[in-house]
Amino acid sequence: LELFAVNTLEYIEKEARLMFEPIVIPDIRTEFGGRHALVVVRGLDYKEDLRALRPYITEYHPVLVAVDGGAHALLDMRFTPDMIIGDFDSVSEAALRCGAQLIVHGYTDGRAPGAKRLADLGLDHTVFSAPGTSEDVAMLLAYQEGAELLVAVGTHNSMVEFLDKGRAGMASTFLVRMKGGGKRVDAKGV
């Protein structure tokens, strides 16, 4: 816990804008304003949570945002993602061609390794350079673009999950959860 807290403070020092300033989002075609956003990550209990959320998805028609392999989770449930965000190392070509807007999570230094794969496949995509994990970028994008509610499936939610993950990148995830505040709810809360 102490190491996590120290890492989080160091991250705030380096990337304070993640918490306190709006991030620059590239032009996107997906509309979030006034809608719910369902962010799907292939994490803990994601299959069960998606099955339980089927009535919610059918009734509210949230913007479906898949983080990398989360696209397969949605497609397996016969839902088409509106947007896929990530480095695209765990997304099949079939999923990439489902019609979703493709957002490559790029590093803040300008590198975007996932963009090469998409370019090689001739797929239109947008690079979004931002600190943190792809999961964080998906949450920040939906939050900043005016999503009314952020529903998270398979994401990291508890301090135990943060500590178990055991990587420095979890500091950004913790901070993004704080920023989302009352707009963010875990799938189980729905």
C-alpha positions, 0 to 999 in steps of 0.5 A, spaced: 500 500 500 505 504 501 509 503 495 502 504 491 501 511 494 508 513 493 507 511 486 500 515 485 504 521 488 509 521 483 504 520 478 500 526 480 507 530 480 508 528 473 501 527 470 497 532 474 493 534 468 490 527 467 486 529 474 486 537 473 485 539 466 481 537 460 485 532 456 485 534 448 481 529 445 482 528 437 476 529 433 471 523 434 465 521 430 462 517 436 457 521 440 457 521 448 453 527 450 447 526 454 448 518 453 450 512 458 457 509 456 458 502 457 466 501 457 468 493 457 474 490 459 476 483 459 477 483 466 474 480 472 467 477 471 466 481 465 462 475 462 457 474 467 456 482 468 455 483 460 450 477 461 446 481 467 447 487 463 443 485 457 436 488 459 440 495 461 443 495 454 437 494 450 433 499 454 438 505 455 442 503 448 449 506 451 455 508 447 459 501 447 466 502 448 470 496 448 478 496 450 482 492 446 479 484 447 473 487 450 470 488 443 470 480 443 466 480 449 461 485 446 461 481 439 460 474 443 453 477 446 451 480 439 452 487 441 457 491 436 461 496 439 461 503 437 468 504 439 474 500 440 480 503 444 487 500 445 493 498 442 490 492 438 494 487 440 489 482 442 483 484 437 482 480 431 481 482 424 474 480 424 473 485 430 476 490 427 472 490 421 465 490 425 464 498 424 466 501 430 470 507 430 478 505 432 482 509 437 489 507 438 492 509 445 498 512 443 504 514 448 505 521 450 511 521 446 507 520 440 509 513 439 502 509 437 505 502 436 497 499 434 497 504 429 501 500 424 497 494 424 491 498 423 494 502 417 497 495 414 490 492 414 487 499 411 483 501 417 481 508 418 483 510 425 485 515 430 491 516 435 489 519 441 495 520 445 494 520 453 498 518 459 495 512 463 492 505 460 487 504 455 482 503 460 483 509 463 483 513 456 476 510 455 473 512 461 477 519 460 474 520 453 467 518 455 467 522 461 470 528 457 465 528 451 459 528 456 457 521 457 451 522 463 453 515 466 460 511 465 458 503 466 464 499 467 465 492 466 471 488 467 475 494 470 479 494 476 475 497 481 478 495 488 484 497 492 485 489 492 485 489 485 490 495 484 495 492 489 494 485 486 495 488 479 502 490 481 504 495 476 506 502 476 500 504 471 495 502 476 496 509 479 493 512 473 487 508 473 486 510 481 486 517 479 481 516 473 476 513 478 477 519 482 476 524 477 469 520 474 466 520 481 459 520 481 458 519 474 462 512 474 459 505 476 461 498 476 456 493 472 454 490 479 451 497 481 447 497 475 
